[in-house]
Amino acid sequence: MRTYRYFLLLFWVGQPYPTFSNPLSKRTSGFPAKRRALELSANSRNELSRSKRSWMWNQFFLLEEYTGSDYQYVGKLHSDQDRGDGSLKYILSGDGAGDLFIINENTGDIQATKRLDREEKPVYILRAQAINRRTGRPVEPESEFIIKIHDINDNEPIFTKDVYTATVPEMADVGTFVVQVTATDADDPTYGNSAKVVYSILQGQPYFSVESETGIIKTALLNMDRENREQYQVVIQAKDMGGQMGGLSGTTTVNITLTDVNDNPPRFPQSTYQFKTPESSPPGTPIGRIKASDADVGENAEIEYSITDGEGHDMFDVITDQETQEGIITVKKLLDFEKKRVYTLKVEASNPHIEPRFLYLGPFKDSATVRIVVDDVDEPPVFSKLAYILQIREDAQINTTIGSVAAQDPDAARNPVKYSVDRHTDMDRIFNIDSGNGSIFTSKLLDRETLLWHNITVIATEINNPKQSSRVPLYIKVLDVNDNAPEFAEFYETFVCEKAKADQLIQTLHAVDKDDPYSGHQFSFSLAPEAASGSNFTIQDNKDNTAGILTRKNGYNRHEMSTYLLPVVISDNDYPVQSSTGTVTVRVCACDHHGNMQSCHAEALIHPTGLSTGALVAILLCIVILLVTVVLFAALRRQRKKEPLIISKEDIRDNIVSYNDEGGGEEDTQAFDIGTLRNPEAMEDSKSRRDIVPEALFLPRRTPTARDNTDVRDFISQRLKENDTDPTAPPYDSLATYAYEGTGSVADSLSSLESVTTDGDQDYDYLSDWGPRFKKLADMYGGMDSDKDS
C-alpha cells in the first residue's frame, strides 16, 4: 500500500498537468508576477500577448516515515520565464527550508532530506521565488505553498494508566460496572483507520468482560465470593485499525478487588464450652472467653454476644471484646459453692449489621452452651447481720451483758469461730466480748452525757485458719438515766431599785439539765427552806421551765443592805428526782424615775467625787514621762564613754602610749614636729591628738604661744596645763612622750645622754611635784644624777 502511494505521487508530480493537487482558481503562467506583467502589457498597449502557460500547485503531499536511502522527492517548481539557459535561480523559504526541504536552484526540484513524523508536525508552509541570477531581482513574485504530511499507522494505542485499580462488591450481579479504561492513538483520526481503537480482554475471563468501543469493564460471572477469591488481575488490549490484522496494539493491567458484604453468619467452632471459677470471685471477674468465627471482614465480621437462656443467666454476664471479637464471660453476682456448684448458660452470637438481600441464606446468628463449675474455697466467717445495733443504760454495772453477735464458717467443714474486738475502734477498752459465744459486755462505767454512741468493730476469725476473718460494725447506744440535777443556764446577778414596789419582777430564771428524759424536761423552782421565811423576795414558778424573782416589799435601802444572796432550789420531774440549789445575787441600786440603774455602791454617797478618769490619765502620763527620762539618761551616759585608740590588757588607769618607731632624723617631720620644742608659734592649730579616737564634737582649742626661746621646762609646763584643761582628754591616766633621735637638729636633742654633754647638768626634781601621773618620768630623769656621779 505504501509503495502504491509513493509511485502515485511521483507519477503525479512528473505530469505536466496535476491530477491529485488543488489547482488555483485561474490558469496562469505559473507565478502571479506573470499575471502582473500580463496586466502591465494590457494597460500600456491595450493588447493581449498570449504566452506559454503551466499549472501552479498550492500544496504538495508527502508520506511520513520515509525509509529510502535517497532524499525523498517532493515536487517541482517552474516559472514560464525559465528558458533553460540558467539565468534564473529558484529560492525556497519557510518551515524547514534549507534543513528539512531543499530546492535545486536551477531546476526547481524540491526534496526532503530527513524522515518526517506527522505526529510532530503535520503541515509545512513554504514560499518560493524565481530571481534573475545576474541582477538578483525577482522575475516572479514570491508564491506560498503547503507541504502536507500524509499519516501512516506508526503509533500504537497507549492507555492513560499503566495499572488500573478497581473494586466491586462480592456476589454482584452480572453486568455490574467495575471500571472504564481509556487508550489514545497519536495517528491521524481523520485519515484512514490508524487511530480507530478497539478494546478486548486478554486475561480475566470468564469473570469479567470489556466493551470493545468504550473500554468499560463489567462483571461476567454470577456469585463471585470474596471468601473464595478476593483478588483478580485483568489484562485489557487496545488495538488500532479497528482491530483488523496488522493494526498496532497496547495493553494495560487492571487489578480488581472484591469488597466484602455480610453474606456469612457467625459460627461457633464448638457447641459446648466449660469453665471453672472459685466461689470467692467478686463481681466483674472474667471466667473465660468464647469466640464465634465469621468469614466476613470489617464491620460485617462484628459480633455481639448475649446470654439468652440458662439457669445462671442472672449470675453471669457476657461482654464483647471489640478488638478480638470474643465474648468474655464474667461474674455478675457473688457465688456460693454451698448453694450451687454448676451453672449452664446458652450464649448467642449475632451480627449487628445484616444485608437484607442475604437473609434467604438463613439467620445470621449462632448459639453455644457454656457450663460453669464453681470451685469451693475456704471462706471467712459470715455474720448473721451486716451490722448490729445494741442499747444499754448508762447506769449499767461493769460486766453487764449488752447483747451478742453470731458468725459461722460458710464452708462445709463448719470450722469453729472465735470473736474479738478491734481495739483501734475501742481505745478506752469500754467493752469486751466473749471469744466463744460472741456476748458483748461492759468493762467500764458508761456516761451518756459524755458519749451517746459507741461505734466498735467485732472480728470473727476461724480457729483452724486465722487468716480467714471478717468484720462487722457494732453500734451501741447509751440510754439516759436521770443522774444529773438541773442547774441555772447562766450565772444570775441582778439588781433592785431602792424605790421598787412589791411584787415587781426583777429577774427571769432559766435552767438546763444534761439528762434527756423521754417526756422532756419539767423543772420546778422554789426558795430554799432556810430562806423561805423572812426573805425580801419570792419565787414565782411559771410552769414552763422558767421562774421569776419578785419583790416582797416596797422600797429597799442600800445603806442598810446593799446585796442579797437568794438561794433557789431547782428540781426535775424524773425518777429519781434530782435537784440543785443555785444562788442569785441581788444588789440594791439607785435608779432614775424610769427604773434605770445609776449606782449600786453605798460609798458613792460618802465620797461623791472619787477618782476621776482625768486623774487616772494624768497618773499614767507621769509614769510614761518618768520612763522616757530614765531611758534618755542611760543613753547619754553610754555616749560619754570614749573608746581608746590602744586597748591594753593591763590596768586602763595607768597606761603608757608607746609608738616604738625610729625617727628618720630631722628630715622626718611627719610623726613629730620637733620645731615646736623651740618655736611653739609654728605649731599647727588643727593638729589632733594621737592617743585617743578623734571626735568632731569639739573643735581644737587654740593655745597661746609661749615666749621665744622657751626651754623644755616651760614647754612641758605649758603642755601639762593644756592637758589638764582640755575637755577632749581621755578620762584615764596617759603619758605623752616627746622624744627625738638624731643629730644636727635645730632643736637639739632631748636625750638624757646627750644633755649631759651639751647643756650640762639639769635638775628634774620638779617632776616629782607634778603628781602621780608623772611619777615614772620623774623616776627616769631623777636617776640620771646618780648615774652621772658614778
C-alpha positions in Angstrom: 0.0 0.0 0.0 2.9 2.3 0.9 4.6 1.5 -2.4 1.5 2.3 -4.4 1.1 5.7 -2.9 4.7 6.6 -3.3 4.7 5.8 -7.0 1.4 7.5 -7.5 2.9 10.7 -6.0 6.0 10.5 -8.3 3.7 10.0 -11.2 1.5 12.9 -10.2 4.5 15.2 -9.7 6.1 14.2 -13.0 3.0 15.0 -15.2 2.8 18.4 -16.8 -0.8 18.7 -15.5 -1.5 17.6 -11.9 -4.3 15.1 -11.2 -4.4 15.0 -7.4 -3.3 18.5 -6.5 -5.5 21.5 -5.8 -5.1 24.0 -8.7 -5.5 27.7 -8.4 -8.8 29.2 -9.4 -7.3 30.6 -12.6 -5.0 29.2 -15.2 -1.9 31.4 -15.1 1.6 31.5 -16.4 2.8 29.9 -13.1 3.5 32.9 -10.8 1.5 36.0 -10.0 4.2 38.2 -11.5 3.4 37.0 -14.9 -0.1 38.0 -14.3 1.1 41.4 -13.3 3.3 41.5 -16.3 0.3 40.5 -18.3 -1.7 43.2 -16.7 1.0 45.8 -17.3 1.1 44.9 -21.0 -2.7 45.3 -21.3 -2.7 48.7 -19.7 0.0 50.2 -21.8 -0.8 48.8 -25.2 -4.4 47.7 -25.0 -3.2 44.4 -26.4 -3.0 40.9 -25.1 0.0 38.8 -25.8 -0.6 35.1 -25.3 2.3 33.2 -23.7 3.0 29.6 -22.8 1.1 28.5 -19.7 1.7 25.9 -17.0 -0.1 24.7 -13.8 0.8 26.2 -10.4 0.1 23.9 -7.3 -0.5 25.4 -3.9 0.1 22.2 -1.9 2.1 19.0 -2.1 1.6 15.7 -0.2 4.4 13.7 1.4 4.3 10.4 3.3 5.8 10.3 6.8 8.5 7.9 8.0 10.2 7.6 4.6 12.8 4.7 4.8 14.6 5.1 1.5 18.3 5.8 1.2 17.9 8.8 -1.1 16.2 12.1 -0.5 12.5 11.9 -0.8 11.2 13.8 -3.9 8.5 16.3 -3.1 7.8 18.1 -6.3 8.9 20.7 -8.9 8.6 24.5 -9.2 8.8 26.1 -12.6 8.5 29.6 -14.0 7.4 30.5 -17.5 10.4 32.9 -17.6 12.8 30.0 -17.3 14.2 29.3 -20.8 16.6 26.7 -19.5 19.7 28.9 -20.0 20.5 29.0 -16.3 19.6 32.7 -16.0 17.0 32.1 -13.3 17.6 31.0 -9.7 14.9 29.3 -7.5 14.8 30.3 -3.8 12.9 28.4 -1.1 12.0 29.8 2.4 9.6 29.0 5.2 9.2 26.0 7.5 12.2 23.7 7.3 13.6 25.4 4.2 17.3 24.6 3.8 17.1 22.0 6.5 14.2 19.6 6.0 13.5 20.8 2.5 16.0 21.8 -0.2 15.4 23.1 -3.8 17.5 22.8 -6.8 18.1 26.4 -7.6 18.5 25.6 -11.3 15.7 23.2 -11.9 13.3 24.0 -9.0 13.1 20.4 -7.8 12.2 20.1 -4.1 13.4 17.2 -1.9 13.0 16.2 1.8 16.3 15.5 3.5 15.0 13.7 6.7 12.3 11.4 7.8 9.2 13.3 8.7 6.8 12.5 11.5 3.3 13.7 11.1 2.7 13.5 14.9 5.5 16.1 15.4 4.3 18.5 12.6 1.6 17.6 10.1 1.9 20.7 7.8 4.8 22.8 6.5 4.2 26.2 4.9 6.9 27.4 2.4 7.5 30.2 0.0 9.2 30.0 -3.4 10.6 32.7 -5.7 12.5 32.9 -9.0 15.1 35.7 -9.3 17.5 36.8 -12.1 20.8 35.2 -11.3 22.7 38.1 -12.7 20.8 41.0 -11.3 19.4 39.3 -8.3 16.0 40.8 -9.0 12.8 38.7 -8.7 11.3 37.8 -12.1 8.3 36.3 -10.3 6.6 37.5 -7.1 7.0 35.2 -4.1 4.5 32.4 -4.0 3.3 30.4 -0.9 2.6 26.7 -1.0 1.9 23.9 1.6 3.5 20.5 2.1 1.1 18.3 4.0 2.4 15.1 5.6 0.3 12.0 5.0 -0.2 9.8 8.0 0.7 6.1 8.2 -0.1 3.8 11.1 3.1 4.1 13.1 1.7 4.7 16.6 0.2 2.0 18.8 -2.6 2.9 21.3 -1.4 3.9 24.7 -3.5 3.6 27.9 -3.8 6.6 30.2 -2.6 4.4 33.1 -0.1 1.5 33.2 -2.1 -0.2 36.0 -5.7 0.4 37.0 -7.1 -0.5 40.4 -10.8 -1.1 40.9 -13.2 -2.7 43.4 -16.5 -4.4 43.1 -18.7 -5.9 45.8 -18.7 -9.7 46.0 -21.9 -11.5 45.0 -22.6 -8.7 42.5 -25.0 -9.3 39.6 -23.7 -9.9 36.1 -23.0 -6.7 34.2 -22.1 -4.7 37.3 -19.9 -1.8 36.3 -16.3 -2.2 37.6 -14.1 0.5 35.8 -13.5 2.1 32.5 -10.1 2.1 30.7 -9.1 4.5 28.0 -6.4 4.3 25.3 -5.3 7.0 22.9 -3.6 6.8 19.4 -1.4 9.5 18.1 -2.1 8.8 14.5 -4.5 11.0 12.4 -8.1 10.1 13.3 -9.3 11.8 10.1 -7.2 9.7 7.7 -8.0 6.0 7.5 -8.4 3.7 10.5 -5.0 4.3 12.0 -6.5 5.9 15.1 -9.6 3.8 15.5 -9.1 1.8 18.7 -10.9 -1.4 19.7 -10.7 -3.0 23.2 -10.6 -6.6 24.1 -9.8 -8.7 27.2 -6.8 -11.0 27.1 -6.9 -12.2 30.7 -9.7 -12.3 33.3 -12.3 -14.3 31.7 -14.9 -15.6 32.5 -15.1 -13.4 35.5 -15.1 -10.0 33.7 -15.8 -8.6 30.2 -15.0 -5.3 28.4 -17.0 -3.3 25.9 -14.9 -3.0 22.7 -15.7 0.6 21.9 -16.0 2.2 25.4 -13.5 0.2 27.4 -16.0 -0.4 30.2 -15.2 -3.4 32.3 -18.1 -5.3 33.8 -18.7 -8.5 35.9 -19.4 -11.5 33.7 -19.9 -14.3 36.4 -22.6 -14.6 39.0 -22.0 -15.0 42.7 -18.3 -14.3 42.9 -17.4 -15.0 46.5 -14.7 -12.9 48.2 -14.1 -15.7 50.8 -13.1 -18.0 47.9 -11.1 -15.5 45.9 -10.5 -11.8 46.6 -8.0 -10.5 44.0 -8.3 -10.6 40.2 -5.9 -9.4 37.6 -7.4 -8.5 34.2 -5.4 -7.7 31.1 -7.1 -5.4 28.5 -5.8 -4.8 24.9 -6.4 -1.7 22.8 -5.8 -2.2 19.0 -6.0 0.3 16.2 -7.0 -0.2 12.6 -10.4 -1.1 14.0 -9.0 -4.3 15.4 -8.0 -5.6 11.9 -5.0 -7.7 11.3 -1.8 -5.6 11.0 -3.0 -3.0 13.5 -0.8 -1.9 16.4 -1.9 -2.6 20.0 -1.2 -1.8 23.6 -2.1 -3.5 26.9 -2.8 -2.5 30.5 -3.4 -4.4 33.7 -6.5 -3.9 35.9 -6.3 -5.2 39.5 -9.8 -5.8 40.7 -10.6 -6.5 44.4 -13.9 -7.9 45.6 -15.1 -6.0 48.6 -16.9 -7.8 51.4 -20.6 -7.9 52.1 -22.2 -9.6 55.1 -23.1 -12.9 53.4 -21.7 -15.2 56.1 -23.3 -15.6 59.6 -21.1 -16.2 62.7 -20.5 -19.8 63.7 -19.2 -21.2 66.9 -16.4 -23.8 66.3 -17.8 -26.0 69.0 -21.2 -26.4 70.6 -20.2 -26.6 74.3 -17.7 -24.7 76.4 -16.8 -25.4 80.1 -15.1 -23.1 82.6 -14.3 -23.1 86.3 -14.3 -20.3 88.8 -13.8 -20.1 92.6 -16.7 -19.1 94.6 -14.7 -16.1 96.0 -14.6 -14.4 92.6 -16.0 -10.9 93.0 -18.5 -9.4 90.5 -16.9 -8.4 87.2 -14.2 -11.2 87.4 -13.7 -12.7 83.9 -14.2 -16.5 83.8 -13.4 -17.4 80.2 -13.6 -16.4 76.5 -15.6 -17.8 73.7 -15.3 -16.8 70.0 -17.6 -17.4 67.0 -15.9 -17.2 63.6 -17.1 -15.1 60.8 -15.7 -15.3 57.3 -16.5 -11.7 56.6 -14.2 -8.8 57.4 -14.6 -5.3 58.9 -17.9 -4.3 60.3 -19.5 -7.3 58.6 -17.5 -9.5 61.0 -18.5 -7.7 64.1 -20.3 -10.0 66.6 -22.4 -9.3 69.6 -22.7 -11.9 72.4 -25.6 -12.3 74.8 -27.0 -14.9 77.3 -30.4 -16.0 76.1 -31.2 -18.8 78.4 -29.9 -20.9 81.2 -30.2 -21.3 84.9 -27.4 -18.9 85.6 -28.3 -16.0 83.3 -28.8 -13.8 86.4 -25.5 -14.9 88.0 -23.2 -14.3 84.9 -22.8 -11.8 82.2 -21.1 -11.7 78.8 -19.4 -8.7 77.1 -17.8 -8.4 73.7 -14.1 -7.6 73.2 -14.2 -5.1 70.3 -10.6 -5.8 69.3 -10.7 -9.6 69.3 -14.5 -10.1 68.7 -14.5 -12.5 71.6 -17.2 -13.0 74.2 -16.0 -12.6 77.8 -18.0 -14.5 80.4 -17.9 -12.6 83.8 -19.3 -13.0 87.2 -22.4 -10.8 87.8 -23.3 -11.8 91.4 -21.5 -13.4 94.3 -21.3 -17.2 94.0 -21.7 -19.7 96.8 -20.4 -23.2 96.4 -22.6 -24.5 99.2 -25.7 -23.3 97.4 -25.0 -24.2 93.8 -22.0 -25.8 92.2 -22.7 -25.9 88.5 -24.4 -23.4 86.1 -25.4 -23.9 82.5 -25.8 -20.9 80.1 -26.9 -20.5 76.5 -24.8 -17.9 74.7 -25.8 -16.5 71.3 -23.5 -14.7 68.8 -25.1 -12.5 66.1 -24.1 -9.9 63.5 -25.3 -6.3 64.3 -25.0 -5.3 60.6 -27.2 -7.5 58.3 -27.6 -7.4 54.5 -31.3 -8.0 53.9 -30.7 -9.5 50.4 -28.9 -12.4 52.0 -31.4 -13.3 54.7 -32.5 -16.1 52.5 -29.3 -17.8 53.4 -30.6 -18.3 57.0 -30.4 -16.5 60.4 -27.2 -14.5 60.9 -26.6 -15.9 64.5 -25.4 -19.0 66.2 -25.6 -20.3 69.8 -23.5 -22.4 72.1 -23.8 -23.9 75.6 -21.5 -22.8 78.4 -21.1 -24.9 81.5 -19.6 -23.1 84.6 -18.3 -25.1 87.5 -17.9 -23.3 90.9 -14.9 -24.4 93.0 -15.0 -24.4 96.7 -12.6 -22.1 98.6 -12.0 -21.6 102.3 -14.2 -18.6 103.0 -14.1 -16.3 106.1 -16.8 -16.5 108.7 -20.1 -14.8 107.8 -22.0 -12.7 110.4 -25.7 -13.2 110.7 -26.2 -9.4 110.1 -24.4 -6.8 108.1 -24.4 -4.5 111.2 -25.6 -4.8 114.8 -27.3 -2.1 117.0 -27.4 -2.6 120.8 -28.6 -0.5 123.7 -27.6 -0.2 127.3 -28.5 2.1 130.3 -25.8 4.4 131.4 -26.1 3.2 135.0 -25.2 -0.4 134.0 -22.6 -2.0 136.2 -19.3 -3.4 134.9 -19.6 -6.8 133.2 -23.2 -6.2 132.2 -24.1 -8.1 129.1 -25.4 -5.9 126.3 -26.1 -8.4 123.6 -24.3 -10.8 121.3 -23.1 -11.3 117.7 -23.1 -14.5 115.7 -20.9 -15.7 112.8 -20.2 -19.1 111.3 -18.0 -20.7 108.7 -20.0 -20.9 105.4 -17.8 -23.8 104.2 -18.9 -27.4 104.5 -16.3 -28.1 107.2 -18.0 -25.6 109.5 -14.8 -24.6 111.3 -15.2 -23.1 114.8 -15.1 -19.3 115.1 -13.7 -17.0 117.8 -14.6 -13.4 118.4 -12.6 -10.3 119.3 -13.0 -6.5 119.5 -10.9 -4.3 117.2 -9.1 -2.2 119.8 -8.5 0.5 117.3 -12.2 1.2 117.5 -12.3 0.9 121.3 -9.2 2.6 122.5 -10.6 3.1 126.1 -11.5 -0.6 126.3 -15.0 0.2 127.5 -16.4 -3.0 126.0 -15.3 -6.6 125.8 -16.6 -9.8 124.0 -16.7 -13.4 124.9 -14.5 -15.1 122.3 -16.6 -18.3 122.4 -20.3 -17.1 122.1 -19.9 -13.5 121.0 -21.5 -11.9 124.0 -20.8 -8.2 124.4 -20.4 -6.8 128.0 -19.1 -3.7 129.6 -15.7 -3.4 131.2 -16.1 0.3 132.4 -18.9 2.5 133.6 -20.8 4.5 131.0 -21.9 8.1 130.9 -24.4 9.1 128.3 -23.6 12.8 128.7 -20.0 12.1 127.8 -20.6 9.9 124.7 -24.0 8.8 123.4 -23.0 6.3 120.7 -20.1 3.9 120.7 -19.1 2.5 117.3 -16.8 -0.5 117.5 -15.9 -3.4 115.2 -16.1 -7.1 116.0 -13.8 -9.6 114.3 -14.7 -13.2 113.7 -11.7 -15.5 113.0 -11.6 -19.2 112.1 -9.7 -21.1 114.8 -8.1 -23.5 112.3 -7.2 -20.8 109.8 -6.6 -17.4 111.4 -6.1 -15.8 108.0 -9.8 -16.2 107.4 -11.5 -13.4 109.3 -14.3 -11.0 108.8 -15.5 -7.8 110.4 -18.9 -6.4 111.4 -19.8 -2.9 112.7 -21.4 -2.8 116.2 -23.3 0.4 117.2 -24.0 0.7 121.0 -26.4 3.4 122.2 -26.2 4.5 125.8 -29.7 5.1 127.2 -30.3 8.0 129.5 -30.8 7.8 133.3 -31.7 10.7 135.4 -28.4 11.1 137.1 -27.8 14.9 136.7 -29.5 17.7 138.6 -30.8 20.7 136.8 -28.9 24.0 137.2 -29.1 27.6 136.1 -28.5 28.2 132.5 -26.1 31.0 133.5 -24.8 32.9 136.5 -27.5 35.4 137.6 -26.6 38.7 139.2 -29.4 41.3 139.1 -30.4 44.5 140.9 -33.4 46.0 142.6 -34.2 49.7 142.8 -34.4 51.3 146.1 -37.9 52.6 145.2 -39.1 49.3 143.9 -42.7 48.3 144.6 -43.9 45.0 146.0 -44.5 42.0 143.6 -42.3 43.7 141.0 -40.4 41.3 138.6 -36.7 41.9 138.7 -35.3 38.7 137.0 -36.4 35.7 135.0 -34.6 32.4 135.6 -33.8 29.6 133.2 -32.5 26.1 133.9 -30.7 23.3 131.9 -30.3 19.6 132.5 -27.7 17.3 130.9 -30.1 14.5 131.0 -32.5 13.8 128.2 -35.8 12.3 129.5 -38.2 10.7 127.1 -41.0 13.0 128.0 -38.9 16.2 128.0 -37.7 18.4 130.8 -40.1 19.7 133.6 -38.3 21.9 136.1 -39.8 23.4 139.3 -38.3 26.4 141.2 -38.6 27.4 144.8 -36.7 29.3 147.5 -34.5 27.2 149.8 -36.3 26.3 153.1 -33.8 28.3 155.2 -34.5 31.5 153.1 -38.2 31.0 152.6 -39.2 32.7 155.9 -38.2 36.3 156.3 -37.0 36.8 152.7 -37.4 40.1 151.0 -38.1 38.3 147.6 -40.3 35.5 146.4 -40.0 32.9 143.5 -42.8 32.5 141.1 -42.7 29.2 139.0 -44.0 29.8 135.5 -44.6 26.1 134.8 -42.7 26.4 131.5 -39.2 25.6 132.9 -38.7 29.3 133.9 -39.3 31.2 137.1 -39.4 34.9 138.1 -37.9 36.7 141.1 -40.5 39.1 142.6 -40.0 41.8 145.3 -41.8 41.2 148.6 -41.9 44.7 150.0 -41.9 48.3 149.0 -38.6 50.1 149.0 -35.0 49.0 149.8 -32.2 50.8 151.4 -28.7 50.1 150.0 -27.1 51.7 153.1 -28.7 49.1 155.3 -28.3 46.2 152.9 -26.6 46.6 149.6 -26.6 42.9 148.4 -29.0 40.0 148.9 -28.0 36.4 148.2 -31.1 34.4 147.2 -30.8 30.6 147.2 -33.1 28.9 144.7 -33.9 25.2 144.5 -34.3 23.7 141.0 -35.8 20.2 140.7 -36.7 18.0 137.8 -39.7 15.7 137.4 -38.0 12.5 136.6 -37.1 9.4 138.6 -35.2 9.6 140.8 -35.8 13.3 141.4 -32.6 15.4 141.1 -32.4 18.9 142.4 -29.7 21.6 143.0 -29.5 24.9 144.7 -28.3 28.0 142.8 -27.7 31.4 144.2 -29.0 34.6 142.7 -27.2 37.8 143.7 -29.5 40.8 144.0 -27.9 44.3 144.5 -29.8 47.3 145.7 -29.1 50.3 143.4 -30.2 53.8 143.0 -32.3 54.2 139.9 -33.8 57.1 138.0 -37.6 57.6 137.6 -37.5 55.2 134.6 -36.1 52.4 136.6 -32.6 52.6 135.0 -29.7 51.8 137.3 -27.5 54.6 138.3 -25.3 53.5 141.2 -25.2 50.3 143.3 -22.4 51.3 145.8 -23.1 52.7 149.2 -19.7 54.5 149.3 -20.8 56.7 146.5 -22.8 58.9 148.8 -20.0 59.4 151.3 -17.3 60.1 148.7 -19.1 61.5 145.7 -16.0 62.9 144.0 -13.9 59.7 143.8 -11.0 59.3 141.4 -12.0 60.7 138.0 -10.9 59.5 134.7 -8.8 62.6 134.1 -6.8 61.9 137.2 -6.0 58.3 136.1 -4.9 59.7 132.7 -2.6 62.2 134.4 -1.0 59.5 136.6 -0.3 57.3 133.6 1.2 60.2 131.7 3.6 61.0 134.6 4.7 57.4 134.6 5.4 57.5 130.9 7.5 60.7 131.2 9.5 59.2 134.1 10.3 56.1 132.0 11.4 58.3 129.0 13.7 60.3 131.3 15.4 57.3 132.6 16.0 55.9 129.1 17.5 59.2 127.9 19.8 59.5 130.9 21.1 56.0 130.3 21.7 56.8 126.7 23.7 59.9 127.5 25.8 58.1 130.0 26.7 55.5 127.4 27.5 58.2 124.8 30.0 60.0 127.1 32.3 57.0 127.2 35.2 57.2 124.7 36.9 54.3 123.1 40.7 54.4 123.5 42.8 54.1 120.4 45.0 51.4 122.0 43.4 48.8 124.3 45.7 47.2 126.7 45.2 44.1 128.8 46.8 46.0 131.8 45.1 48.4 134.1 43.5 51.1 131.9 44.0 53.7 134.6 47.8 53.6 134.2 48.7 53.4 130.5 51.8 54.5 128.6 51.4 55.1 124.9 54.5 53.7 123.1 54.9 54.3 119.4 58.1 52.1 119.0 59.3 53.8 115.9 62.8 55.0 115.0 62.9 58.6 113.9 64.1 59.5 110.5 66.2 62.4 111.6 65.4 65.9 111.0 64.2 65.0 107.6 61.2 63.1 109.2 58.6 65.8 110.0 55.5 63.5 109.7 55.4 61.8 113.1 56.5 64.6 115.3 57.1 68.3 114.7 60.3 68.8 116.7 60.4 72.5 115.7 57.6 73.2 118.2 60.1 72.4 121.0 62.0 75.6 120.2 59.3 77.5 118.4 55.8 76.7 119.7 54.4 79.5 117.5 54.9 77.3 114.5 52.6 74.6 115.9 49.7 73.7 113.7 46.4 74.8 115.2 44.5 71.9 113.7 46.8 69.1 114.9 44.7 66.5 116.7 45.8 64.1 119.5 47.1 60.7 118.5 46.4 58.8 121.8 42.5 58.9 121.5 40.0 58.4 118.8 39.4 61.8 117.1 36.0 63.4 117.7 34.2 66.0 115.7 32.1 67.1 118.7 34.8 69.6 120.0 36.9 71.8 117.8 40.6 72.0 118.6 41.3 74.7 121.2 43.8 77.3 120.1 46.5 77.7 122.8 48.5 80.9 123.4 52.0 80.8 122.1 54.9 80.8 124.6 57.7 83.3 124.6 60.6 83.0 122.3 63.5 80.8 123.5 61.3 78.8 125.9 63.2 75.9 127.3 61.9 72.4 127.7 60.7 73.0 131.2 58.4 75.8 130.2 57.2 73.9 127.2 56.3 70.8 129.2 54.6 73.0 131.8 52.5 74.6 129.2 51.6 71.2 127.7 50.7 70.0 131.1 48.3 72.9 131.7 46.7 72.3 128.3 46.1 68.6 129.0 44.6 69.4 132.4 42.1 71.9 130.9 41.5 70.0 127.6 37.9 68.7 127.6 38.8 66.1 124.9 41.5 64.5 127.0 40.9 60.8 128.0 39.4 60.1 131.4 42.3 57.8 132.3 46.0 58.5 133.0 48.2 58.7 130.0 51.8 59.7 129.3 52.7 61.9 126.3 56.4 61.3 125.4 58.2 63.8 123.3 61.3 62.1 122.0 63.8 62.8 119.3 66.7 60.7 118.0 69.3 62.3 115.7 72.0 65.0 115.4 72.2 68.4 113.9 68.7 69.3 114.7 67.9 73.0 115.2 66.1 72.0 118.4 68.9 69.8 119.6 68.2 66.6 121.4 66.2 65.9 124.5 68.0 62.7 125.2 69.3 62.3 128.7 72.6 61.0 127.4 73.3 64.0 125.1 72.0 66.6 127.5 74.9 65.7 129.8 77.5 66.7 127.2 75.7 69.7 125.7 73.6 71.5 128.2 75.3 70.4 131.4 73.6 69.1 134.5 69.9 69.8 134.7 67.6 69.4 137.7 64.5 67.4 137.0 63.4 67.1 140.6 60.4 69.3 139.9 58.8 66.4 138.0 58.1 64.7 141.4 55.9 67.6 142.3 53.6 67.1 139.4 51.7 64.3 140.9 51.4 60.5 140.4 50.8 60.8 136.7 54.5 61.9 136.2 56.0 59.5 138.7 57.6 57.3 136.0 59.1 60.3 134.2 60.5 61.7 137.5 62.0 58.3 138.2 63.6 58.2 134.8 65.2 61.6 135.0 65.8 61.6 138.7 68.1 58.5 138.3 70.3 60.3 135.9 72.1 62.2 138.6 73.3 59.1 140.3 74.4 57.5 137.0 76.4 60.6 136.2 78.0 60.8 139.6 79.2 57.3 139.3 
